Amino acid sequence: MTAQGDNLDDEVMCTCSGTTRAKIKKLFNEGMDMEAISNWSGALSGCGGCEWDVEQYLKELAEQPKG
């Protein structure tokens, strides 16, 4: 969790792999889906505690207007 004023991009979403929001967003913008992001970053491949958060974040990214 981040403190108020922290950059959300720096938030670690997967503590097992240390994968941040920024890394997930970058990989998503490169066209990767959840499985590819997991394979590339190591997120979602440890305890599984981040699965819901990462899935929700990817849904948010997908809903954002392109441009």
C-alpha positions in Angstrom: 0.0 0.0 0.0 1.2 3.5 -0.7 1.2 6.6 1.5 -0.7 9.6 0.5 1.3 11.6 -2.1 3.3 8.6 -3.3 3.3 7.9 -7.0 0.9 5.0 -7.6 3.1 3.8 -10.5 5.7 2.9 -7.8 3.2 0.7 -5.9 4.3 -2.9 -5.8 1.3 -5.0 -6.8 3.0 -8.4 -6.5 5.3 -8.7 -3.5 6.6 -12.1 -4.5 8.1 -10.8 -7.7 8.3 -7.1 -6.8 6.2 -6.1 -9.9 5.0 -2.5 -9.8 1.9 -0.9 -11.3 4.2 0.8 -13.8 5.6 -2.5 -15.0 2.2 -4.0 -15.4 0.9 -1.0 -17.3 4.0 -1.0 -19.6 3.5 -4.7 -20.4 -0.2 -4.2 -20.9 0.4 -1.3 -23.3 2.8 -3.6 -25.2 -0.2 -5.8 -25.8 0.3 -8.5 -23.2 -2.6 -10.2 -21.4 -2.6 -11.4 -17.8 -0.9 -14.7 -18.6 1.9 -13.0 -20.7 2.4 -10.4 -17.9 2.8 -13.2 -15.4 5.3 -15.1 -17.6 7.3 -11.9 -18.3 7.3 -10.3 -14.9 6.8 -13.2 -12.4 3.7 -11.6 -11.0 0.9 -14.0 -10.2 3.3 -16.9 -10.0 4.1 -16.9 -6.3 1.5 -17.0 -3.5 -1.4 -15.8 -5.7 -2.3 -13.0 -3.3 -2.1 -10.3 -6.0 -4.3 -12.1 -8.6 -7.5 -10.1 -7.8 -5.6 -6.7 -7.6 -3.7 -7.3 -10.9 -6.9 -8.5 -12.7 -8.8 -5.4 -11.5 -6.0 -3.1 -12.5 -5.9 -4.7 -16.0 -9.7 -4.2 -16.3 -9.2 -0.5 -15.4 -6.4 -0.1 -18.0 -8.6 -1.8 -20.7 -11.4 0.6 -19.9 -9.3 3.7 -20.3 -9.7 5.6 -23.6 -7.0 4.9 -26.1 -4.8 7.8 -27.2 
